[in-house]
Amino acid sequence: MDRIFGKQLSLLLYGFSGGAHFAARFAEWKPERVAAWCAYSAGWWDEPKTSDNMPPGIVACGEADGRLGASLSYFKQGRAAGKPWLWIGVPGNGHSPDGRVEAFVRDYFSAVLDGMATGGVKTGLWVDVETKTKASEEVLRFHPTGIGWLPDAGLFSAWQSLGKVLR
């Protein structure tokens, strides 16, 4: 890519299942090359490491997927390491992609790129992933593994709606 485009480009990575392994591992291996990433529904993960460059990411999984525990644990380990990640649990979904999540990820990536263009990529909104509310000061201070990061407050209601079962 560097040769074709004549410069290094920041990558946006999305992976489902085995692709989730690739996206998460690449973001960990070459964080300076990744603008943002999403890893959706993997059954096992490498341990996230603290680093100087930690690109924003989404860890997602269907709540009826047998990979839920492993994915949620990975998210919490990343948050414990200070990574600006967001959790998306998809009620009623097993091990299959969800178009609503994919649409949200595109909007998330767009917001990250917009923030990079204006120099404010890290100024988003911290949210409580358990209550689906804006994170309080207490949660921010005492429960870092229970919060997630949105690159733009305008994504808040769309993220909240992902927690609803479609009938």
mmCIF file of the C-alpha atoms, coordinates in Angstrom:
data_MODEL
# 
_entry.id   MODEL 
# 
loop_
_atom_site.group_PDB 
_atom_site.id 
_atom_site.type_symbol 
_atom_site.label_atom_id 
_atom_site.label_alt_id 
_atom_site.label_comp_id 
_atom_site.label_asym_id 
_atom_site.label_entity_id 
_atom_site.label_seq_id 
_atom_site.pdbx_PDB_ins_code 
_atom_site.Cartn_x 
_atom_site.Cartn_y 
_atom_site.Cartn_z 
_atom_site.occupancy 
_atom_site.B_iso_or_equiv 
_atom_site.pdbx_formal_charge 
_atom_site.auth_seq_id 
_atom_site.auth_comp_id 
_atom_site.auth_asym_id 
_atom_site.auth_atom_id 
_atom_site.pdbx_PDB_model_num 
ATOM 1   C CA . MET A 1 1   ? 0.000   0.000   0.000  1.00 0.00 ? 1   MET A CA 1 
ATOM 2   C CA . ASP A 1 2   ? 2.795   2.412   0.829  1.00 0.00 ? 2   ASP A CA 1 
ATOM 3   C CA . ARG A 1 3   ? 4.335   1.844   -2.595 1.00 0.00 ? 3   ARG A CA 1 
ATOM 4   C CA . ILE A 1 4   ? 1.022   2.138   -4.451 1.00 0.00 ? 4   ILE A CA 1 
ATOM 5   C CA . PHE A 1 5   ? -0.107  5.332   -2.685 1.00 0.00 ? 5   PHE A CA 1 
ATOM 6   C CA . GLY A 1 6   ? 3.367   6.812   -2.216 1.00 0.00 ? 6   GLY A CA 1 
ATOM 7   C CA . LYS A 1 7   ? 2.844   7.377   1.504  1.00 0.00 ? 7   LYS A CA 1 
ATOM 8   C CA . GLN A 1 8   ? 1.771   5.635   4.677  1.00 0.00 ? 8   GLN A CA 1 
ATOM 9   C CA . LEU A 1 9   ? -1.969  5.664   5.141  1.00 0.00 ? 9   LEU A CA 1 
ATOM 10  C CA . SER A 1 10  ? -3.791  5.086   8.407  1.00 0.00 ? 10  SER A CA 1 
ATOM 11  C CA . LEU A 1 11  ? -5.810  1.888   8.225  1.00 0.00 ? 11  LEU A CA 1 
ATOM 12  C CA . LEU A 1 12  ? -9.368  1.167   9.310  1.00 0.00 ? 12  LEU A CA 1 
ATOM 13  C CA . LEU A 1 13  ? -9.742  -2.510  10.168 1.00 0.00 ? 13  LEU A CA 1 
ATOM 14  C CA . TYR A 1 14  ? -12.940 -4.537  10.563 1.00 0.00 ? 14  TYR A CA 1 
ATOM 15  C CA . GLY A 1 15  ? -12.971 -8.254  11.166 1.00 0.00 ? 15  GLY A CA 1 
ATOM 16  C CA . PHE A 1 16  ? -15.598 -10.825 12.075 1.00 0.00 ? 16  PHE A CA 1 
ATOM 17  C CA . SER A 1 17  ? -14.731 -14.167 13.734 1.00 0.00 ? 17  SER A CA 1 
ATOM 18  C CA . GLY A 1 18  ? -11.311 -15.159 12.322 1.00 0.00 ? 18  GLY A CA 1 
ATOM 19  C CA . GLY A 1 19  ? -11.102 -11.657 10.831 1.00 0.00 ? 19  GLY A CA 1 
ATOM 20  C CA . ALA A 1 20  ? -11.570 -10.286 14.355 1.00 0.00 ? 20  ALA A CA 1 
ATOM 21  C CA . HIS A 1 21  ? -8.344  -12.053 15.328 1.00 0.00 ? 21  HIS A CA 1 
ATOM 22  C CA . PHE A 1 22  ? -6.566  -10.380 12.419 1.00 0.00 ? 22  PHE A CA 1 
ATOM 23  C CA . ALA A 1 23  ? -7.943  -6.887  13.152 1.00 0.00 ? 23  ALA A CA 1 
ATOM 24  C CA . ALA A 1 24  ? -7.107  -7.011  16.874 1.00 0.00 ? 24  ALA A CA 1 
ATOM 25  C CA . ARG A 1 25  ? -3.675  -8.521  16.350 1.00 0.00 ? 25  ARG A CA 1 
ATOM 26  C CA . PHE A 1 26  ? -2.737  -6.070  13.610 1.00 0.00 ? 26  PHE A CA 1 
ATOM 27  C CA . ALA A 1 27  ? -3.833  -3.106  15.765 1.00 0.00 ? 27  ALA A CA 1 
ATOM 28  C CA . GLU A 1 28  ? -1.686  -4.479  18.605 1.00 0.00 ? 28  GLU A CA 1 
ATOM 29  C CA . TRP A 1 29  ? 1.295   -5.206  16.317 1.00 0.00 ? 29  TRP A CA 1 
ATOM 30  C CA . LYS A 1 30  ? 1.342   -1.957  14.317 1.00 0.00 ? 30  LYS A CA 1 
ATOM 31  C CA . PRO A 1 31  ? -0.762  0.572   16.258 1.00 0.00 ? 31  PRO A CA 1 
ATOM 32  C CA . GLU A 1 32  ? 0.901   3.496   14.505 1.00 0.00 ? 32  GLU A CA 1 
ATOM 33  C CA . ARG A 1 33  ? -0.602  2.299   11.202 1.00 0.00 ? 33  ARG A CA 1 
ATOM 34  C CA . VAL A 1 34  ? -4.172  1.923   12.531 1.00 0.00 ? 34  VAL A CA 1 
ATOM 35  C CA . ALA A 1 35  ? -6.624  4.823   12.766 1.00 0.00 ? 35  ALA A CA 1 
ATOM 36  C CA . ALA A 1 36  ? -9.378  2.627   14.253 1.00 0.00 ? 36  ALA A CA 1 
ATOM 37  C CA . TRP A 1 37  ? -10.487 -0.988  14.250 1.00 0.00 ? 37  TRP A CA 1 
ATOM 38  C CA . CYS A 1 38  ? -13.342 -3.328  15.121 1.00 0.00 ? 38  CYS A CA 1 
ATOM 39  C CA . ALA A 1 39  ? -13.048 -6.971  16.155 1.00 0.00 ? 39  ALA A CA 1 
ATOM 40  C CA . TYR A 1 40  ? -16.429 -8.704  16.132 1.00 0.00 ? 40  TYR A CA 1 
ATOM 41  C CA . SER A 1 41  ? -16.861 -12.072 17.837 1.00 0.00 ? 41  SER A CA 1 
ATOM 42  C CA . ALA A 1 42  ? -13.650 -14.023 18.371 1.00 0.00 ? 42  ALA A CA 1 
ATOM 43  C CA . GLY A 1 43  ? -13.403 -17.083 20.593 1.00 0.00 ? 43  GLY A CA 1 
ATOM 44  C CA . TRP A 1 44  ? -9.949  -16.362 22.017 1.00 0.00 ? 44  TRP A CA 1 
ATOM 45  C CA . TRP A 1 45  ? -7.668  -13.347 22.127 1.00 0.00 ? 45  TRP A CA 1 
ATOM 46  C CA . ASP A 1 46  ? -4.088  -12.340 22.795 1.00 0.00 ? 46  ASP A CA 1 
ATOM 47  C CA . GLU A 1 47  ? -3.552  -10.270 25.928 1.00 0.00 ? 47  GLU A CA 1 
ATOM 48  C CA . PRO A 1 48  ? -3.636  -6.541  25.137 1.00 0.00 ? 48  PRO A CA 1 
ATOM 49  C CA . LYS A 1 49  ? -0.522  -4.584  26.060 1.00 0.00 ? 49  LYS A CA 1 
ATOM 50  C CA . THR A 1 50  ? -0.175  -0.993  27.185 1.00 0.00 ? 50  THR A CA 1 
ATOM 51  C CA . SER A 1 51  ? 1.646   1.130   24.616 1.00 0.00 ? 51  SER A CA 1 
ATOM 52  C CA . ASP A 1 52  ? 2.270   4.759   23.736 1.00 0.00 ? 52  ASP A CA 1 
ATOM 53  C CA . ASN A 1 53  ? 0.074   4.533   20.651 1.00 0.00 ? 53  ASN A CA 1 
ATOM 54  C CA . MET A 1 54  ? -3.318  2.959   21.317 1.00 0.00 ? 54  MET A CA 1 
ATOM 55  C CA . PRO A 1 55  ? -5.747  3.368   18.424 1.00 0.00 ? 55  PRO A CA 1 
ATOM 56  C CA . PRO A 1 56  ? -9.444  3.451   19.246 1.00 0.00 ? 56  PRO A CA 1 
ATOM 57  C CA . GLY A 1 57  ? -11.254 0.184   18.763 1.00 0.00 ? 57  GLY A CA 1 
ATOM 58  C CA . ILE A 1 58  ? -14.521 -1.648  19.102 1.00 0.00 ? 58  ILE A CA 1 
ATOM 59  C CA . VAL A 1 59  ? -14.906 -5.127  20.531 1.00 0.00 ? 59  VAL A CA 1 
ATOM 60  C CA . ALA A 1 60  ? -18.323 -6.559  19.681 1.00 0.00 ? 60  ALA A CA 1 
ATOM 61  C CA . CYS A 1 61  ? -20.114 -9.850  20.168 1.00 0.00 ? 61  CYS A CA 1 
ATOM 62  C CA . GLY A 1 62  ? -23.612 -11.248 19.984 1.00 0.00 ? 62  GLY A CA 1 
ATOM 63  C CA . GLU A 1 63  ? -25.021 -11.889 23.444 1.00 0.00 ? 63  GLU A CA 1 
ATOM 64  C CA . ALA A 1 64  ? -26.204 -15.353 22.343 1.00 0.00 ? 64  ALA A CA 1 
ATOM 65  C CA . ASP A 1 65  ? -22.746 -16.211 20.949 1.00 0.00 ? 65  ASP A CA 1 
ATOM 66  C CA . GLY A 1 66  ? -20.598 -18.734 22.800 1.00 0.00 ? 66  GLY A CA 1 
ATOM 67  C CA . ARG A 1 67  ? -17.681 -16.333 22.262 1.00 0.00 ? 67  ARG A CA 1 
ATOM 68  C CA . LEU A 1 68  ? -19.296 -13.644 24.441 1.00 0.00 ? 68  LEU A CA 1 
ATOM 69  C CA . GLY A 1 69  ? -17.286 -14.341 27.601 1.00 0.00 ? 69  GLY A CA 1 
ATOM 70  C CA . ALA A 1 70  ? -13.934 -14.354 25.814 1.00 0.00 ? 70  ALA A CA 1 
ATOM 71  C CA . SER A 1 71  ? -14.773 -11.183 23.870 1.00 0.00 ? 71  SER A CA 1 
ATOM 72  C CA . LEU A 1 72  ? -16.009 -9.275  26.920 1.00 0.00 ? 72  LEU A CA 1 
ATOM 73  C CA . SER A 1 73  ? -12.947 -10.354 28.924 1.00 0.00 ? 73  SER A CA 1 
ATOM 74  C CA . TYR A 1 74  ? -10.674 -9.107  26.137 1.00 0.00 ? 74  TYR A CA 1 
ATOM 75  C CA . PHE A 1 75  ? -12.484 -5.764  26.093 1.00 0.00 ? 75  PHE A CA 1 
ATOM 76  C CA . LYS A 1 76  ? -12.084 -5.403  29.866 1.00 0.00 ? 76  LYS A CA 1 
ATOM 77  C CA . GLN A 1 77  ? -8.386  -6.333  29.705 1.00 0.00 ? 77  GLN A CA 1 
ATOM 78  C CA . GLY A 1 78  ? -7.863  -3.654  27.059 1.00 0.00 ? 78  GLY A CA 1 
ATOM 79  C CA . ARG A 1 79  ? -9.684  -1.063  29.131 1.00 0.00 ? 79  ARG A CA 1 
ATOM 80  C CA . ALA A 1 80  ? -7.588  -2.039  32.173 1.00 0.00 ? 80  ALA A CA 1 
ATOM 81  C CA . ALA A 1 81  ? -4.541  -1.285  29.995 1.00 0.00 ? 81  ALA A CA 1 
ATOM 82  C CA . GLY A 1 82  ? -5.990  2.170   29.239 1.00 0.00 ? 82  GLY A CA 1 
ATOM 83  C CA . LYS A 1 83  ? -7.001  1.510   25.648 1.00 0.00 ? 83  LYS A CA 1 
ATOM 84  C CA . PRO A 1 84  ? -9.765  3.743   24.195 1.00 0.00 ? 84  PRO A CA 1 
ATOM 85  C CA . TRP A 1 85  ? -12.095 0.899   23.284 1.00 0.00 ? 85  TRP A CA 1 
ATOM 86  C CA . LEU A 1 86  ? -15.857 0.533   23.062 1.00 0.00 ? 86  LEU A CA 1 
ATOM 87  C CA . TRP A 1 87  ? -17.941 -2.545  23.859 1.00 0.00 ? 87  TRP A CA 1 
ATOM 88  C CA . ILE A 1 88  ? -20.935 -3.543  21.759 1.00 0.00 ? 88  ILE A CA 1 
ATOM 89  C CA . GLY A 1 89  ? -23.042 -6.467  22.956 1.00 0.00 ? 89  GLY A CA 1 
ATOM 90  C CA . VAL A 1 90  ? -25.766 -7.424  20.485 1.00 0.00 ? 90  VAL A CA 1 
ATOM 91  C CA . PRO A 1 91  ? -28.860 -8.845  22.260 1.00 0.00 ? 91  PRO A CA 1 
ATOM 92  C CA . GLY A 1 92  ? -30.422 -11.897 20.637 1.00 0.00 ? 92  GLY A CA 1 
ATOM 93  C CA . ASN A 1 93  ? -27.558 -12.353 18.195 1.00 0.00 ? 93  ASN A CA 1 
ATOM 94  C CA . GLY A 1 94  ? -25.432 -15.477 17.959 1.00 0.00 ? 94  GLY A CA 1 
ATOM 95  C CA . HIS A 1 95  ? -22.306 -15.913 15.883 1.00 0.00 ? 95  HIS A CA 1 
ATOM 96  C CA . SER A 1 96  ? -23.368 -13.893 12.880 1.00 0.00 ? 96  SER A CA 1 
ATOM 97  C CA . PRO A 1 97  ? -22.682 -10.365 11.670 1.00 0.00 ? 97  PRO A CA 1 
ATOM 98  C CA . ASP A 1 98  ? -25.336 -7.731  12.345 1.00 0.00 ? 98  ASP A CA 1 
ATOM 99  C CA . GLY A 1 99  ? -25.915 -4.983  9.792  1.00 0.00 ? 99  GLY A CA 1 
ATOM 100 C CA . ARG A 1 100 ? -26.711 -2.467  12.534 1.00 0.00 ? 100 ARG A CA 1 
ATOM 101 C CA . VAL A 1 101 ? -23.269 -3.008  14.060 1.00 0.00 ? 101 VAL A CA 1 
ATOM 102 C CA . GLU A 1 102 ? -21.602 -2.712  10.663 1.00 0.00 ? 102 GLU A CA 1 
ATOM 103 C CA . ALA A 1 103 ? -23.414 0.587   9.989  1.00 0.00 ? 103 ALA A CA 1 
ATOM 104 C CA . PHE A 1 104 ? -22.407 1.884   13.428 1.00 0.00 ? 104 PHE A CA 1 
ATOM 105 C CA . VAL A 1 105 ? -18.782 0.879   12.830 1.00 0.00 ? 105 VAL A CA 1 
ATOM 106 C CA . ARG A 1 106 ? -18.740 2.882   9.587  1.00 0.00 ? 106 ARG A CA 1 
ATOM 107 C CA . ASP A 1 107 ? -20.048 5.940   11.470 1.00 0.00 ? 107 ASP A CA 1 
ATOM 108 C CA . TYR A 1 108 ? -17.492 5.358   14.263 1.00 0.00 ? 108 TYR A CA 1 
ATOM 109 C CA . PHE A 1 109 ? -14.662 5.144   11.723 1.00 0.00 ? 109 PHE A CA 1 
ATOM 110 C CA . SER A 1 110 ? -15.907 8.308   10.023 1.00 0.00 ? 110 SER A CA 1 
ATOM 111 C CA . ALA A 1 111 ? -15.944 10.149  13.359 1.00 0.00 ? 111 ALA A CA 1 
ATOM 112 C CA . VAL A 1 112 ? -12.388 9.002   14.117 1.00 0.00 ? 112 VAL A CA 1 
ATOM 113 C CA . LEU A 1 113 ? -11.209 10.230  10.713 1.00 0.00 ? 113 LEU A CA 1 
ATOM 114 C CA . ASP A 1 114 ? -13.040 13.540  11.184 1.00 0.00 ? 114 ASP A CA 1 
ATOM 115 C CA . GLY A 1 115 ? -11.363 13.940  14.574 1.00 0.00 ? 115 GLY A CA 1 
ATOM 116 C CA . MET A 1 116 ? -7.945  13.179  13.087 1.00 0.00 ? 116 MET A CA 1 
ATOM 117 C CA . ALA A 1 117 ? -8.511  15.813  10.407 1.00 0.00 ? 117 ALA A CA 1 
ATOM 118 C CA . THR A 1 118 ? -9.216  18.444  13.074 1.00 0.00 ? 118 THR A CA 1 
ATOM 119 C CA . GLY A 1 119 ? -6.597  17.184  15.527 1.00 0.00 ? 119 GLY A CA 1 
ATOM 120 C CA . GLY A 1 120 ? -9.150  16.171  18.172 1.00 0.00 ? 120 GLY A CA 1 
ATOM 121 C CA . VAL A 1 121 ? -9.396  12.403  17.816 1.00 0.00 ? 121 VAL A CA 1 
ATOM 122 C CA . LYS A 1 122 ? -9.232  11.762  21.595 1.00 0.00 ? 122 LYS A CA 1 
ATOM 123 C CA . THR A 1 123 ? -11.871 14.311  22.687 1.00 0.00 ? 123 THR A CA 1 
ATOM 124 C CA . GLY A 1 124 ? -14.936 12.067  22.380 1.00 0.00 ? 124 GLY A CA 1 
ATOM 125 C CA . LEU A 1 125 ? -17.313 10.788  25.052 1.00 0.00 ? 125 LEU A CA 1 
ATOM 126 C CA . TRP A 1 126 ? -16.791 8.146   27.730 1.00 0.00 ? 126 TRP A CA 1 
ATOM 127 C CA . VAL A 1 127 ? -19.801 5.872   28.246 1.00 0.00 ? 127 VAL A CA 1 
ATOM 128 C CA . ASP A 1 128 ? -20.806 3.286   30.832 1.00 0.00 ? 128 ASP A CA 1 
ATOM 129 C CA . VAL A 1 129 ? -21.056 0.048   28.840 1.00 0.00 ? 129 VAL A CA 1 
ATOM 130 C CA . GLU A 1 130 ? -23.170 -1.680  31.478 1.00 0.00 ? 130 GLU A CA 1 
ATOM 131 C CA . THR A 1 131 ? -25.875 0.956   31.952 1.00 0.00 ? 131 THR A CA 1 
ATOM 132 C CA . LYS A 1 132 ? -25.657 2.417   28.412 1.00 0.00 ? 132 LYS A CA 1 
ATOM 133 C CA . THR A 1 133 ? -25.372 5.937   29.852 1.00 0.00 ? 133 THR A CA 1 
ATOM 134 C CA . LYS A 1 134 ? -22.754 8.661   29.803 1.00 0.00 ? 134 LYS A CA 1 
ATOM 135 C CA . ALA A 1 135 ? -20.038 7.674   32.250 1.00 0.00 ? 135 ALA A CA 1 
ATOM 136 C CA . SER A 1 136 ? -20.148 9.464   35.590 1.00 0.00 ? 136 SER A CA 1 
ATOM 137 C CA . GLU A 1 137 ? -17.001 10.804  37.234 1.00 0.00 ? 137 GLU A CA 1 
ATOM 138 C CA . GLU A 1 138 ? -17.207 7.946   39.752 1.00 0.00 ? 138 GLU A CA 1 
ATOM 139 C CA . VAL A 1 139 ? -17.330 5.286   37.030 1.00 0.00 ? 139 VAL A CA 1 
ATOM 140 C CA . LEU A 1 140 ? -14.481 6.975   35.163 1.00 0.00 ? 140 LEU A CA 1 
ATOM 141 C CA . ARG A 1 141 ? -12.343 6.996   38.291 1.00 0.00 ? 141 ARG A CA 1 
ATOM 142 C CA . PHE A 1 142 ? -13.155 3.663   39.905 1.00 0.00 ? 142 PHE A CA 1 
ATOM 143 C CA . HIS A 1 143 ? -14.392 1.331   37.154 1.00 0.00 ? 143 HIS A CA 1 
ATOM 144 C CA . PRO A 1 144 ? -12.221 1.838   34.050 1.00 0.00 ? 144 PRO A CA 1 
ATOM 145 C CA . THR A 1 145 ? -13.069 -1.622  32.681 1.00 0.00 ? 145 THR A CA 1 
ATOM 146 C CA . GLY A 1 146 ? -16.776 -0.724  32.636 1.00 0.00 ? 146 GLY A CA 1 
ATOM 147 C CA . ILE A 1 147 ? -16.452 2.242   30.322 1.00 0.00 ? 147 ILE A CA 1 
ATOM 148 C CA . GLY A 1 148 ? -15.994 2.659   26.602 1.00 0.00 ? 148 GLY A CA 1 
ATOM 149 C CA . TRP A 1 149 ? -14.990 5.505   24.324 1.00 0.00 ? 149 TRP A CA 1 
ATOM 150 C CA . LEU A 1 150 ? -16.984 7.123   21.531 1.00 0.00 ? 150 LEU A CA 1 
ATOM 151 C CA . PRO A 1 151 ? -15.029 9.402   19.172 1.00 0.00 ? 151 PRO A CA 1 
ATOM 152 C CA . ASP A 1 152 ? -18.002 11.767  18.913 1.00 0.00 ? 152 ASP A CA 1 
ATOM 153 C CA . ALA A 1 153 ? -20.892 12.420  21.319 1.00 0.00 ? 153 ALA A CA 1 
ATOM 154 C CA . GLY A 1 154 ? -23.201 12.375  18.287 1.00 0.00 ? 154 GLY A CA 1 
ATOM 155 C CA . LEU A 1 155 ? -22.788 8.572   18.177 1.00 0.00 ? 155 LEU A CA 1 
ATOM 156 C CA . PHE A 1 156 ? -24.199 8.113   21.681 1.00 0.00 ? 156 PHE A CA 1 
ATOM 157 C CA . SER A 1 157 ? -27.854 7.415   20.800 1.00 0.00 ? 157 SER A CA 1 
ATOM 158 C CA . ALA A 1 158 ? -26.877 5.113   17.914 1.00 0.00 ? 158 ALA A CA 1 
ATOM 159 C CA . TRP A 1 159 ? -24.631 3.139   20.280 1.00 0.00 ? 159 TRP A CA 1 
ATOM 160 C CA . GLN A 1 160 ? -27.411 2.941   22.879 1.00 0.00 ? 160 GLN A CA 1 
ATOM 161 C CA . SER A 1 161 ? -29.860 1.598   20.290 1.00 0.00 ? 161 SER A CA 1 
ATOM 162 C CA . LEU A 1 162 ? -27.555 -1.337  19.523 1.00 0.00 ? 162 LEU A CA 1 
ATOM 163 C CA . GLY A 1 163 ? -28.511 -2.713  22.938 1.00 0.00 ? 163 GLY A CA 1 
ATOM 164 C CA . LYS A 1 164 ? -32.128 -3.232  21.887 1.00 0.00 ? 164 LYS A CA 1 
ATOM 165 C CA . VAL A 1 165 ? -33.484 -6.451  20.457 1.00 0.00 ? 165 VAL A CA 1 
ATOM 166 C CA . LEU A 1 166 ? -35.169 -6.019  17.074 1.00 0.00 ? 166 LEU A CA 1 
ATOM 167 C CA . ARG A 1 167 ? -38.523 -7.775  16.871 1.00 0.00 ? 167 ARG A CA 1 
# 
